[in-house]
Amino acid sequence: MVDAIVIGGPVRDENRYLALTVTNRGTAPTTITHMVVFGYPSWWWWRLRRKTSFSAIVTNPYGPLPHLLKPGEIRQGSAILTPRIRRMLTDELLYVGIVASHRRRELLVRARPPKMLDATDKLGAEEPVRSGTV
């Protein structure tokens, strides 16, 4: 999730965050060792060179790492959206992910810029109930 905010808490936080949720869907525990952010100038750069233009390790993303993630357990992390990361969201390819004990490579997902609301979109409007759904 991109452009997340923190609501509540003892101190007002004006920062925007890049949020990540990880779920262990396997049958064995795994250890999350790092949360990472990678940037690539273009898809071709990523595909041909496999070299980042930006890389960062997120320190203390909602709790200390390493963390043992048991089967079915969920872990969340976040990173502050700095001006450079915001620019990469729109101008480059930005990936966020984890380094875990069960994989040789990072497990990454692409972070995309949030969709802007149209003037016709209404915040808090309920979706119509479709037939056959509850």
Secondary structure by P-SEA (a helix, b strand, c coil): cccccccccccccccccbbbbbbccccbbbbbcccbbbbbccaaaaaccccccbbbbbccccccccccccccbbbbbbbcccaaaaaaaccbbbbbbcccccccccbbbbbbcccccccccccccccccccccc
